[in-house]
Amino acid sequence: MARHPTMTTADGVWQVEVITVRGRQSFRVKRLDGVLPAGSGWGPTGRLVTSIDEVRSLLGDSFATLAEQRDKRFDGGR
């Protein structure tokens, strides 16, 4: 299974995973602190949204602190 690029907020509360299928992107937004608002469409694996504007509205001010998480593995040539 391919790994999807992920971003995390500076406070470590939010994680956003970028999912690309057939050239279209969607975003899985997760609250890493385990707080899930009741009846708001959140599941244990987060919430799937289709636009960056939806991500921005969910994260609020934390959106500005999103930073890409990088693996320490090397995928380069010889």
C-alpha positions in Angstrom: 0.0 0.0 0.0 1.4 3.4 -1.0 1.9 6.0 1.7 0.0 9.2 1.4 1.7 12.6 2.1 0.7 13.8 5.5 0.9 17.2 7.3 0.6 17.9 11.0 -0.1 21.1 12.8 2.6 22.6 15.0 0.6 21.8 18.2 0.3 18.1 17.1 -3.5 18.1 17.4 -4.4 17.9 13.7 -3.1 15.6 10.9 -4.1 16.0 7.2 -3.5 13.2 4.8 -3.6 13.9 1.0 -5.3 11.1 -0.9 -5.0 11.0 -4.7 -7.2 8.6 -6.6 -7.6 8.8 -10.4 -6.1 12.3 -10.5 -8.5 13.7 -7.9 -7.4 14.8 -4.4 -9.3 14.5 -1.2 -8.1 15.1 2.4 -8.5 12.9 5.5 -8.5 15.2 8.5 -7.7 13.6 11.9 -7.7 14.9 15.4 -4.8 13.2 17.1 -5.9 14.1 20.6 -9.0 11.8 20.3 -11.6 14.5 20.6 -14.4 13.7 18.2 -17.4 16.1 18.1 -20.6 14.0 18.5 -22.9 13.9 15.5 -20.5 15.9 13.3 -19.6 13.2 10.7 -16.3 12.4 12.4 -15.3 8.7 12.6 -12.4 7.0 14.4 -10.3 7.4 11.2 -11.1 11.1 10.9 -13.2 12.9 8.4 -12.9 12.9 4.6 -13.3 16.2 2.8 -12.8 17.1 -0.9 -11.4 20.7 -0.8 -8.7 22.6 0.9 -11.3 25.2 2.0 -13.1 22.5 4.0 -9.7 21.5 5.6 -9.2 25.2 6.5 -12.6 25.6 8.0 -12.1 22.4 10.2 -8.6 23.5 11.4 -9.3 27.2 11.9 -6.2 29.1 13.0 -4.2 25.9 13.2 -4.3 25.6 9.4 -1.5 28.1 9.1 0.8 25.9 11.0 0.5 22.7 8.9 3.9 21.3 8.0 4.6 18.2 5.9 5.9 15.1 7.7 8.8 13.5 5.9 10.0 9.9 6.3 13.7 9.4 7.0 14.0 6.8 4.2 15.9 7.4 1.0 14.1 6.9 -2.3 16.9 8.2 -4.5 19.1 6.5 -7.1 22.6 5.3 -6.8 
